């Protein structure tokens, strides 16, 4: 089990090209069933995507501070530091 230090307020809902407060590490929790998470660089080019299967599924993502996150459905995204 990981320990997280929360570094900012959660961004909720369907996220569109949000850098999550210029965070470099984020925790994404799907809140509405299946969800495709897309990470883009500051120029808008897609770096990669990942799929969350069901509500409650989560993933921790490392990104550059200027990279943005988009979700295909509702999610809860928070800036965190892993390890306390």
Steps between C-alpha positions, in 0.01 A plus 500: 500500500635841403488809716397823329553862594220705344642814336185672374125492464338227293384578149177311436268423212596435140845661471608679183864603439571592862855505643359439853671801657827432316533172692772251411338201673125445504256237621204434271191316627220411257165596648272407210572158354752453222733790436778572252768732640701700247825684574607776259811715489485881514474511120184289506656180360387178665774333704287199591170361618400248762169331570331462838246216500245599762399762754748486787795398283800728550845574366791722598655693212830687479497785250679823419346801673377639168347170381121485509250230592166424336247234599222344296263489799476629856811466714662639811856625434731623777858624513694272735844402618542126542680393813381765743 
